[in-house]
């Protein structure tokens, strides 16, 4: 290629029109930045907040590669490399914690998606506006309850003596004597999943309801002309219309697969169900505070963060390969 042709190519001469248009859109001029200066100034406090409280604490990750002792200075610590990570994955307790976290996260993910989408579809089919608003309001309220209150309600429901669940099962002759559900490991994950559904279904349906309202009403009219009933309209119009929203939320939730929760598991746990109730967050608290092994707790936290980041990138890549909506 001649020197003149190379210069022209660098300037954009000879490039396809579509490519030049894309490159022009990607460039941001100073004049555009000046036009948006008010919005930039408004966003600065939030940016500073994120830097201080989300990124600055990442400096503490170095503790995972040290035998950290609070009494010593930062530069006087003993560096141990990946020894704490090796100790972490050679510990049967931590492997059980990963199992518990994944199990409860998957239960919450599946039940949360199914019930939130289903609830949004049912609310959308209500024709009585007052009834619809009332049900929406009632369904949102549990989200704002403290986990302390929610766990207290769970204790009352599953109580052996006065719990409505045992009373109902006895009346229906399903069981012969009351069951202490909170002392049986086989019931623990189910209790966590059902409680999470009760608390978050109404709140989780908000985004889906918003996405449903954005669907063109003419599509429903066309489906009705073709003889489609309510079920077929949901199947062929509503669900395809919110498919992009479902994929975006799915990617985000896959990234949070190791965030099974802390408050509920911590409050509901006891010695009889500890093997199935302990999550990574509780493990970090136990070793970081109770046993003062800050390095091991930090290593566990890093593992959780790295896995979450990897899962988000993988889910986003799969969505891109499938031609669906993605985060980036």
N, C-alpha and C positions, 0 to 999 in steps of 0.2 A: 504494500500500500504506500502511495506517495505521501510526502510530508504534508502537502496541501489537503489531501483527502483526510488525513488523520486529524488535522486541525478542524476541518469542517465537521467531522464526526464528533469531536469533543464539544463543539459548539451546538451540536444537535441537528446540523444540516445533514440531510440524507436519512435520518431516522424515520421510522413509520410514524404517521400522524397520531395514532392511538397511543404509542409509547411516549411521544413528546407531551401529549395531553396529561397522561398519568404522572410524568415527572414534574410537570408544571403544577399539578395539584398537590404533589408531595412537598414542594418547596414552600416555605413560609417566609414572607418578606417582613421587614421591620415595620412597614406601614400597617400591615395586618396586626402585628403584635401591639402597636400603639393603639389601634382601634379597640383591642380587647383588654387594654390595661386595667380597666375597672374590674373585669372578671378575674384577671390574674391577681390583682391586689386582694380581692375577696377570697381567693383560694389559698393565698399565702399562709394565713393562720392554720388552716387544715394541713397544709404541707409541712409546716413547722411541727405541728402536733404529731404527725406520722413519723417524722424524722426522730423526734425526741423520744417518743414512747414505743415505737415499733422497730426502728433501725438502730438507734444508739445502744439499746440493751443487747444487741447481737455481739457486742464486744465481750460480753460475759461468756460467750461460747468457748473462749480459750480455756475455761475451767475444765472442760471435758478432756483436755490434753495435758492436764496437770494433776498432781495429787494435792488438790487445793486445801489449804489450811487458812482459815480466816485470820489467825494471829500473825501470819507472815505477810510481808509486803507483796505487791503484785509481781515484782521482778525477782522475788526470793523464793518463788514456788518451785517445786520439783516437777520437771516435765517428764511425762510418762508416755507420750505418743498416743497410740491407739489401744493402750492397755485397758482403759476403762470400757471401751467398746467390746473388746474381747471378753472382759468379765461380764458385760451385760448379756451377750448372746450365749455365754456358757452357763447362764443362770436359768434353771428350769422355771423359777418363779416368773421371770420376765417373759419367757416364751408363753407361759400360761396367760400372762397379762395381755400379750399381743392377740392371743386367741380370743379372750374375752372382749377386747376392744373391737376387733373385726366382727365378731358375731353380733354384738349389740348394735354396731354401726350399720351393718347390712340389714338387720331387722328394722331399725329406725328408717333407713333409706327406702327400703321396699314398701313398708307400711305407710311411711310418710308420703311417698309419691302416689301410691294407689289411692289412699283415702283423700288426699288433698285434691287430686284431679277429679276423682269421683264426686266429692262434695261440691266442687265448683260446677261440674256439669249438672248436678241435680239442682243447685241453686239457680242456675241459668234457665232451667226449665220452669221455674215457678212463675206464674203469671200474676199472682197477687203481690203487688209491690210492698204493701205493709207487712205481710207475712215474710216476704223475702228479707226486708230490712231487719225485722225482729230476729230472724234466725241467724243472719249475718252477725248482728251485734252480740247475741248470746254465744255464738261459736268463737268469736274473737277473745272473749273475756278470759278464758283460762290461760291464754298466752301471757297475760300481765300478772298472773299470780306468782308469788315467790315459790321456789322449789320446796322451801320449808313447809309452806301451807299445803302444797300438792302432796308431799310425802306424808303429811299428817292425815290427809284425806285417804291416801292409799292404806295407811295403817287401819283406819276406821272401816274401810270396805272389806279388807281381807282378814280382819280380826277373827280369832277362833270363837270368841264368846258372843260378840254382838255384831260381827261383820255381816253385811247384807249378802255377800257372796256365799258364805257358808250357810247362812239361813236359807237362801234360795236353793242351793244344791241339796240341802236336807229336805226341803219341802217337795222337791221334784224327785226325791228318792234316787238321786244320782250317786250320792255318797251316804255311808252309814254313820259316820262320825265326822266332826269338824276337822279341817286340815289346817295346819300352821304353814300357810303358803310361804311366808318369809323365812322359814327355816329349811325349806326344801330347795336345793340348788336347781332341780329340774324345772321349777316354776319361775325362777328369778328373771331370766331373759324375757320371758313372755310378759311378766308384770311390767318390766321396764319398757318394752315395746308398746304395750297397750296404753300405758300412762302417757308416753310421749305422743302417741296418736291423739289421745283425748286433749292434751294440752296444746298441740301445735297444728292440728288439722285446719281449724278455722283460719288461723293466721296464714298458714301456707297456701290456702286457696285464694288469697287476695290477688296474687300476681296472675294466676290462671283466669280469674274472673275479669281482670283488666285486659288480658290478652283476648278473651272471648268477645268483649265489647268492641274490639277493633276489627272483628271480622265483618266483611261487607254483608249487609242484610239481604242484598240481591241474590247472594248465593243460596240463602235459605228459601227465598221465593222460587228460584229456579229448581231447587230440589223438591219443593212442594208441588210444582207443576209436573214434575216427572213422577209424582206419586210417592215420594219418600215420606215416611212417618217420622215421629220424633226420634226413634232409635237410629234410623238410617241417617237422619240429619246430623246426629251426634257423631256417628261413625264416619261419615263421608264429608262433612263440612266442619264441624266444631273441632274434632281432634286434629285433622290436617291443618286447621287454622292456627292452632296453638302448638304445633309440633316444634317450631323453632324455640319457643319459650321453654318447652320441656327439655330440649337438648341443652340449652344454656344452663338451666338449673341443675340438670343431671351432671354436667361437667363440674360445676361448683361443688356439688355435694360429694362427688367422687373424690375431689381434693380434700374434703373434710372427713374422709372415711375413718381416720384414726381419732376423730373427735367424737367419741361415743358419749361424752358427757362426764361431768364430775359431781355436780351437786346431788343429783338423785342417787347415783351409785354410792356416794360417800354417806349419805343420810340413811339409805336403806340397808347398808351392809351390816353384817354381824359375823361372829366367828364361824357360824354354821354354813354360810354361803360365801365366805371370803374368796374361795378359789374360783368362783365364777363371777364375782362382782367387781374385782379390782381392775381398773383401767390404767392406761399409761399415765394419765394425769394424777391419779391417786398414788401410783408407784413413785412418780417424781416427788410428790409431796412427802411420802413416807421416807424415802431415802434422802431427800434434800433437807427436810426439816427435822423429822423425828430421829433419824439415824445420823444426821449431819454429814452425809457423804455427798457433798455438793457436786463433785466431779461426775459421779455415777448418775446422779439425777440430771445433770446437764447433758450428758451423753444420751440419755433416754429422750430428752426433749429435742435434741438435734436429730435423732433418728426419726422421730415423729414429724418434724418439720420437713426434712429431706424427702421422706416418703410422700408427704402431701404434695410437695412441689412436683415431684416426678409423676405422680398420678394425674395432676392437672394437665401437664404437658402431654402425657400419653393420651388422655381422654380427648384433649383438644385436637391432637393429631389424627386420632381415629375418626372424629367428627368431620374433620377436613377431608380425609380420604373417602368418607361416605357421602360427601357433598352436602352435609348438614350444617346448621349454624354452629359457630364456635366463638370462643372468647377473644381470640387474637389470631 
